[in-house]
């Protein structure tokens, strides 16, 4: 199953994140989401994010890491899909 990491920033187009995640999952992808604090304003504006969707934040990056050898969130996630959100 292909892995997809969605990355949402503070654009109004982030309201489509949940829909995009559902479409990708329906096509057999394992989907995860990373978002900035400013994106959180938009993520649940149109519809709630799916409850199955693992969500990571940029703030969480340093909560995991305390010393050399600890997991680093952006390395653990490994796979990044970069594509601008487009309105339909």
C-alpha positions as CSV (number, residue, x, y, z in Angstrom):
1,X,0.0,0.0,0.0
2,X,1.5,3.4,-1.0
3,X,2.2,5.8,1.8
4,X,1.0,9.4,1.4
5,X,1.9,12.2,3.8
6,X,-0.3,15.3,3.3
7,X,1.1,18.6,4.4
8,X,-1.3,21.4,5.0
9,X,-0.3,25.0,5.6
10,X,-2.4,28.1,6.4
11,X,-4.2,28.4,3.1
12,X,-7.9,28.4,2.8
13,X,-7.6,25.5,0.4
14,X,-6.7,23.4,3.5
15,X,-10.5,23.0,4.0
16,X,-10.3,20.2,1.4
17,X,-7.7,18.2,3.3
18,X,-10.2,15.7,4.8
19,X,-11.8,15.1,1.4
20,X,-8.5,14.6,-0.2
21,X,-7.4,12.2,2.5
22,X,-10.7,10.2,2.0
23,X,-10.2,10.0,-1.7
24,X,-6.6,8.8,-1.4
25,X,-7.6,6.2,1.2
26,X,-10.3,4.9,-1.1
27,X,-7.6,4.4,-3.7
28,X,-5.7,2.2,-1.3
29,X,-3.2,4.7,0.1
30,X,-2.1,4.8,3.7
31,X,-2.6,8.5,4.5
32,X,-1.1,10.7,7.3
33,X,-1.4,14.5,7.8
34,X,1.1,17.1,9.0
35,X,-0.2,20.6,9.4
36,X,1.0,24.0,10.7
37,X,-0.7,25.8,13.5
38,X,-2.2,28.3,11.0
39,X,-3.7,25.4,8.9
40,X,-5.7,24.3,12.0
41,X,-8.0,27.2,11.5
42,X,-9.2,25.8,8.2
43,X,-8.9,22.0,8.6
44,X,-12.3,21.4,10.2
45,X,-14.1,24.4,8.7
46,X,-15.9,22.6,5.9
47,X,-16.2,19.1,7.4
48,X,-14.4,17.3,10.3
49,X,-11.2,15.5,9.5
50,X,-11.7,11.7,9.3
51,X,-11.2,10.0,12.7
52,X,-8.9,7.4,11.2
53,X,-6.5,10.0,9.9
54,X,-3.2,10.1,11.9
55,X,-2.4,13.8,12.4
56,X,1.0,15.4,13.3
57,X,1.8,19.0,13.9
58,X,4.9,21.1,13.4
59,X,4.8,21.8,17.2
60,X,5.0,18.0,17.8
61,X,8.3,17.9,16.1
62,X,10.3,18.7,19.2
63,X,8.0,16.9,21.8
64,X,9.4,13.6,20.6
65,X,13.1,14.5,20.5
66,X,15.0,15.0,23.8
67,X,18.4,13.6,23.1
68,X,20.5,12.1,20.3
69,X,19.0,8.8,19.3
70,X,15.4,9.7,20.0
71,X,12.9,9.6,17.1
72,X,12.7,12.7,15.0
73,X,9.2,13.2,13.7
74,X,10.0,14.4,10.2
75,X,12.4,11.5,9.6
76,X,10.0,8.9,11.0
77,X,7.3,10.1,8.6
78,X,9.7,9.8,5.6
79,X,7.3,10.3,2.7
80,X,6.2,13.7,1.5
81,X,3.8,14.4,-1.3
82,X,4.0,18.0,-2.4
83,X,1.1,19.2,-4.4
84,X,-0.7,22.5,-4.2
85,X,-4.4,22.2,-3.3
86,X,-6.6,23.0,-6.2
87,X,-10.2,24.1,-6.0
88,X,-12.5,22.0,-8.1
